[in-house]
Amino acid sequence: MPLTTAPPATDLYLPRPVTGAAWDPHTIHTYYFGFSIPEARIGCFIYIRCQPTFGVCGSGVSIYRGTDNHTVLDAEHLDYEVVSPWPEITGNVIRTANNLMVDFVEPGAAVAVTYESADGNASFDLRQAALTPLVARGHVMPGEEEHHEAAAAGIAGGSEQFMRCTGSLTLHGETYAIDCSPVRDRSWSQVRTERRAAVLMPPIGWTPMYFGPDLALNQIGFEHPDTDPAWAGLYDVRADAPTHHFGYVIDGTAVNVITDVRRHVLEYDPTEFVARRQELEVRDETGRIYRFSGEAIALCPVPAWPNLMAHECIYRWTDESGRVSHQPYQEMWFDSYQRAMRGRTRVPSR
């Protein structure tokens, strides 16, 4: 299916059910932003998750450093409210109860994101300007496509866009300059079920990369079965099944669909099980093949989805020419995989 761009106005799309309308209770609207400070091994997860059926949202930030983080509370700064009031919306500005503010200065092109913690321990002021088109996408989690007919009469979607992000972070009294090129992402009217065992899948990895105007890409999918992944034997995956369900390459002005992905994890974290080192090979619809290698320089479990394990990392990706891209890498799995991995590493009690 050819890729399209999302209308800029979708940045502000936060519909709520009218009186008497029956929306799936798992309908969500989300916003994701982030930034990295590679030299300090710092990453930041910024998330707003609205549940329009109930008129509430979860929102906040997790600022993490390095790779020795084993729970969400190991972050350098965590301020995430799982349930809070619907965000305050004034014009193009969205403000949450915990003082996270997103201002769509120019929808589809420019965003300001600010935050100041109530205790004064952390704050940031970001300006993000578009580097790539606002690429339209469908779902990012397997299984969502089965429920879209129940989401706002079938109107559901999402978008991704790489941004030049500049600004500053103040953390525990120290100020850091920010200059990076992260991806931003959002979903609207997606049905992301939290029902147990509703989706059976291997761990999936989200791998955005931006090397310059001539090369940016993203895909979400699982490790290729021929790489002897840790999930082998736990899930039934056809040998000829696609290992990704969304992906694109931006090569100059062209946005091309990714047709094939081979993701190979070389090293798993021994206690967190998230990919620490991996290789990625993708082929786009023109037949061109791209190869990348990556390593996590920061990682931390992140909040927002209590029914699954989610980690965000800052990855140092390298392309075949030696160019480097520092980007968020997210990996998610459900309890069956967590139990299996824990069983392999658990020391029997005496």
C-alpha positions as CSV (number, residue, x, y, z in Angstrom):
1,M,0.0,0.0,0.0
2,P,1.5,3.4,-1.0
3,L,2.3,5.8,1.8
4,T,0.7,9.2,2.2
5,T,1.2,12.2,4.3
6,A,-1.2,13.1,7.2
7,P,-3.0,16.4,7.0
8,P,-1.4,18.9,9.4
9,A,-4.7,19.3,11.2
10,T,-4.5,15.8,12.5
11,D,-1.9,17.1,15.1
12,L,-4.9,18.6,16.9
13,Y,-7.4,15.7,16.4
14,L,-8.7,14.7,19.8
15,P,-12.3,13.6,19.2
16,R,-14.6,12.5,22.1
17,P,-17.8,10.5,21.8
18,V,-21.0,12.5,21.5
19,T,-23.8,11.7,24.0
20,G,-25.2,8.3,23.3
21,A,-22.3,7.1,21.1
22,A,-20.9,3.7,21.8
23,W,-17.1,3.7,21.5
24,D,-14.8,0.8,22.3
25,P,-13.5,1.5,25.9
26,H,-10.0,0.7,24.6
27,T,-10.0,3.6,22.1
28,I,-7.0,5.9,22.6
29,H,-5.4,9.0,21.2
30,T,-1.6,9.4,21.9
31,Y,1.3,11.8,21.5
32,Y,4.9,10.7,21.8
33,F,7.9,13.1,21.9
34,G,11.4,12.6,23.1
35,F,15.0,13.8,23.0
36,S,18.5,12.6,23.7
37,I,21.8,14.0,25.0
38,P,24.2,11.3,23.8
39,E,27.3,12.7,25.4
40,A,25.6,12.4,28.8
41,R,23.8,9.1,27.9
42,I,20.5,10.8,28.7
43,G,17.2,10.0,27.0
44,C,13.6,11.3,27.6
45,F,10.3,9.7,27.0
46,I,7.4,12.1,26.8
47,Y,3.9,10.7,26.4
48,I,0.2,11.7,26.5
49,R,-2.4,8.9,26.3
50,C,-6.0,10.0,26.1
51,Q,-8.9,7.7,26.7
52,P,-11.9,9.5,25.2
53,T,-14.5,7.0,26.2
54,F,-13.8,7.9,29.9
55,G,-12.7,11.5,29.4
56,V,-9.3,10.9,31.1
57,C,-5.7,10.8,30.1
58,G,-2.3,9.5,31.4
59,S,0.7,11.7,30.8
60,G,4.2,12.6,31.8
61,V,7.9,12.2,31.3
62,S,10.6,9.8,32.2
63,I,14.2,11.1,32.0
64,Y,16.7,8.3,32.2
65,R,20.5,7.9,32.1
66,G,22.8,5.0,31.2
67,T,21.8,1.4,31.0
68,D,21.7,0.3,34.7
69,N,18.0,0.9,35.1
70,H,15.7,-2.0,36.0
71,T,12.4,-0.4,37.0
72,V,10.5,2.7,36.0
73,L,11.7,4.2,39.3
74,D,15.3,3.9,38.3
75,A,14.9,6.8,35.9
76,E,16.7,10.0,36.9
77,H,13.3,11.7,37.0
78,L,9.9,10.1,36.7
79,D,6.6,12.1,36.6
80,Y,3.9,10.1,35.1
81,E,0.2,10.2,36.1
82,V,-1.6,7.0,34.9
83,V,-5.1,8.6,35.3
84,S,-5.6,12.3,35.3
85,P,-8.2,14.7,33.9
86,W,-8.6,15.3,30.1
87,P,-5.9,17.7,29.1
88,E,-6.7,21.4,29.0
89,I,-6.9,22.5,25.3
90,T,-6.6,26.2,24.3
91,G,-6.3,26.8,20.6
92,N,-3.2,24.7,19.5
93,V,-1.9,24.2,23.0
94,I,-2.4,21.0,25.0
95,R,-1.6,21.1,28.7
96,T,-1.7,18.2,31.1
97,A,-2.3,18.1,34.9
98,N,1.4,17.6,35.6
99,N,2.5,20.7,33.7
100,L,3.5,19.1,30.4
101,M,2.6,21.5,27.6
102,V,2.6,20.8,23.8
103,D,2.1,23.8,21.5
104,F,1.5,23.1,17.9
105,V,3.0,26.4,16.7
106,E,2.5,25.3,13.1
107,P,0.6,22.0,12.8
108,G,2.5,19.5,10.8
109,A,5.7,21.6,10.9
110,A,6.6,23.1,14.3
111,V,6.0,22.2,17.9
112,A,7.1,23.6,21.3
113,V,7.2,21.1,24.2
114,T,7.8,22.4,27.7
115,Y,7.7,20.8,31.2
116,E,8.5,21.9,34.7
117,S,8.2,19.5,37.7
118,A,6.3,20.5,40.7
119,D,9.3,20.0,42.9
120,G,11.7,21.9,40.7
121,N,14.0,19.0,40.1
122,A,13.5,18.8,36.3
123,S,12.4,21.1,33.5
124,F,12.9,21.3,29.7
125,D,12.1,23.7,26.9
126,L,12.1,22.2,23.4
127,R,11.6,23.6,20.0
128,Q,11.0,21.0,17.3
129,A,11.0,21.8,13.5
130,A,10.1,19.3,10.8
131,L,12.9,17.5,9.0
132,T,10.6,15.1,7.1
133,P,7.0,14.9,5.9
134,L,4.3,14.0,8.4
135,V,4.1,10.3,7.3
136,A,0.7,8.8,7.7
137,R,0.5,5.3,9.2
138,G,-2.1,2.9,10.6
139,H,-1.5,0.9,13.7
140,V,1.8,0.2,15.4
141,M,0.7,-2.7,17.7
142,P,-0.3,-6.1,16.2
143,G,-4.0,-6.8,16.7
144,E,-5.1,-3.1,16.5
145,E,-6.2,-3.5,12.9
146,E,-8.9,-6.0,14.0
147,H,-10.7,-3.4,16.0
148,H,-10.7,-0.3,14.0
149,E,-14.3,-0.7,12.9
150,A,-15.3,0.0,16.5
151,A,-13.2,3.2,16.8
152,A,-15.1,6.3,15.9
153,A,-17.0,4.6,13.0
154,G,-13.7,3.3,11.5
155,I,-11.9,6.7,11.6
156,A,-8.5,5.8,13.0
157,G,-4.9,6.7,12.1
158,G,-1.5,7.8,13.1
159,S,1.5,9.8,11.9
160,E,5.3,10.0,12.4
161,Q,7.8,12.8,11.7
162,F,11.4,13.4,12.3
163,M,12.1,16.8,14.0
164,R,15.1,19.0,14.6
165,C,14.9,19.4,18.4
166,T,16.8,22.2,20.2
167,G,16.5,23.5,23.7
168,S,17.7,22.8,27.2
169,L,17.1,20.4,30.0
170,T,17.7,21.2,33.7
171,L,18.0,18.1,35.8
172,H,18.9,18.1,39.5
173,G,20.4,21.6,39.2
174,E,22.5,20.9,36.1
175,T,21.6,22.3,32.7
176,Y,22.2,20.5,29.4
177,A,21.9,21.8,25.9
178,I,19.7,19.7,23.5
179,D,20.3,19.4,19.8
180,C,19.1,16.2,18.3
181,S,16.7,14.8,15.6
182,P,14.2,12.5,17.2
183,V,11.0,11.2,15.8
184,R,7.6,12.2,17.0
185,D,4.6,9.9,16.8
186,R,0.9,10.0,17.4
187,S,-2.2,7.8,17.1
188,W,-5.9,8.8,17.1
189,S,-9.0,6.6,17.5
190,Q,-6.9,3.5,17.6
191,V,-8.3,0.5,19.6
192,R,-5.4,-0.8,21.7
193,T,-6.9,-3.5,23.8
194,E,-5.5,-4.3,27.3
195,R,-7.5,-7.6,27.5
196,R,-5.3,-10.5,28.5
197,A,-4.0,-12.7,25.7
198,A,-5.9,-10.6,23.1
199,V,-2.6,-10.3,21.2
200,L,0.0,-13.1,21.0
201,M,3.2,-11.9,19.5
202,P,7.0,-12.0,19.8
203,P,8.7,-8.9,21.2
204,I,8.5,-6.0,18.7
205,G,11.1,-3.3,18.1
206,W,10.5,0.2,16.8
207,T,13.6,1.5,15.1
208,P,13.5,5.1,13.9
209,M,16.7,6.5,12.3
210,Y,17.6,9.9,10.8
211,F,21.0,10.3,9.1
212,G,20.2,13.4,7.0
213,P,17.8,14.6,4.3
214,D,18.9,11.7,2.1
215,L,18.2,8.9,4.6
216,A,15.5,8.5,7.3
217,L,13.5,5.4,8.1
218,N,11.4,3.5,10.6
219,Q,9.9,0.1,11.0
220,I,8.2,-1.9,13.7
221,G,8.5,-5.6,13.8
222,F,10.0,-8.7,15.4
223,E,13.4,-10.5,15.0
224,H,13.7,-12.6,11.9
225,P,13.0,-16.3,12.7
226,D,16.3,-17.3,10.9
227,T,18.4,-15.4,13.5
228,D,17.6,-17.9,16.3
229,P,15.7,-15.3,18.4
230,A,15.1,-15.7,22.1
231,W,11.3,-16.0,21.3
232,A,11.8,-19.1,19.1
233,G,9.5,-21.9,20.2
234,L,7.2,-19.6,22.2
235,Y,5.1,-18.3,19.3
236,D,3.8,-19.7,16.0
237,V,5.2,-17.6,13.2
238,R,5.1,-18.8,9.6
239,A,8.5,-19.1,8.0
240,D,7.3,-16.9,5.1
241,A,5.4,-14.3,7.3
242,P,6.4,-10.7,7.2
243,T,8.4,-9.7,10.3
244,H,7.3,-6.1,10.2
245,H,3.8,-4.5,9.8
246,F,4.8,-0.9,9.0
247,G,7.9,0.7,7.6
248,Y,9.2,3.4,5.3
249,V,12.4,4.9,4.0
250,I,12.8,8.6,3.1
251,D,15.4,9.0,0.4
252,G,15.6,12.7,-0.4
253,T,12.0,13.7,-1.4
254,A,10.7,10.1,-2.0
255,V,8.9,8.2,0.8
256,N,9.2,4.5,-0.1
257,V,7.4,1.6,1.6
258,I,9.7,-1.0,3.3
259,T,8.9,-4.4,1.8
260,D,11.3,-6.7,3.8
261,V,13.0,-6.5,7.1
262,R,15.6,-8.7,8.8
263,R,16.3,-7.7,12.4
264,H,18.9,-9.6,14.2
265,V,19.6,-9.1,17.9
266,L,23.2,-9.8,18.7
267,E,23.0,-9.2,22.5
268,Y,20.2,-9.1,25.0
269,D,20.4,-7.3,28.3
270,P,21.0,-10.0,30.8
271,T,18.4,-8.8,33.3
272,E,16.1,-6.5,31.3
273,F,16.0,-8.8,28.1
274,V,15.8,-5.8,25.8
275,A,18.0,-5.7,22.8
276,R,21.4,-4.2,23.6
277,R,23.0,-4.7,20.2
278,Q,21.4,-5.5,16.9
279,E,21.6,-5.3,13.1
280,L,18.9,-4.2,10.8
281,E,18.6,-4.9,7.0
282,V,15.7,-3.4,5.1
283,R,14.6,-3.5,1.5
284,D,12.3,-0.8,0.1
285,E,9.8,-0.9,-2.8
286,T,12.5,0.2,-5.3
287,G,14.6,-2.8,-4.4
288,R,17.3,-0.9,-2.6
289,I,18.8,-2.6,0.5
290,Y,20.0,-0.7,3.5
291,R,22.0,-2.1,6.4
292,F,22.5,-0.7,9.9
293,S,24.1,-1.7,13.2
294,G,23.1,-0.3,16.6
295,E,23.9,-0.3,20.3
296,A,22.0,1.0,23.3
297,I,23.8,3.7,25.2
298,A,20.8,4.3,27.6
299,L,17.7,2.3,28.5
300,C,14.9,2.2,31.0
301,P,11.5,0.6,31.4
302,V,8.9,3.2,30.8
303,P,5.3,3.7,32.1
304,A,2.0,4.1,30.2
305,W,1.1,0.5,29.4
306,P,0.8,-1.7,32.6
307,N,-0.3,-4.8,30.7
308,L,3.0,-5.1,28.8
309,M,6.8,-4.6,29.3
310,A,8.0,-1.5,27.5
311,H,11.6,-0.2,27.3
312,E,12.9,2.9,25.7
313,C,16.5,3.1,24.8
314,I,18.8,5.6,23.1
315,Y,20.4,3.8,20.3
316,R,23.6,4.7,18.5
317,W,22.9,3.5,14.9
318,T,25.6,3.4,12.2
319,D,24.9,3.1,8.5
320,E,27.1,1.4,5.9
321,S,29.0,4.6,5.2
322,G,29.8,5.1,8.9
323,R,27.3,7.9,9.6
324,V,25.8,7.9,13.1
325,S,22.2,8.5,14.3
326,H,21.2,8.7,17.9
327,Q,17.5,7.8,18.2
328,P,14.9,6.3,20.6
329,Y,14.4,2.6,20.3
330,Q,11.4,1.0,21.9
331,E,10.7,-2.6,22.5
332,M,7.6,-4.2,23.9
333,W,6.4,-7.7,24.9
334,F,3.7,-9.4,26.9
335,D,3.9,-11.6,30.0
336,S,4.5,-14.9,28.2
337,Y,7.8,-13.8,26.9
338,Q,8.8,-12.2,30.3
339,R,8.1,-15.4,32.1
340,A,10.1,-17.5,29.6
341,M,13.1,-15.2,29.9
342,R,12.9,-15.0,33.6
343,G,12.8,-18.8,33.8
344,R,16.0,-19.0,31.8
345,T,17.9,-16.7,34.2
346,R,16.3,-17.4,37.6
347,V,18.6,-19.1,40.2
348,P,16.7,-21.8,42.1
349,S,16.1,-21.0,45.7
350,R,17.8,-23.2,48.3
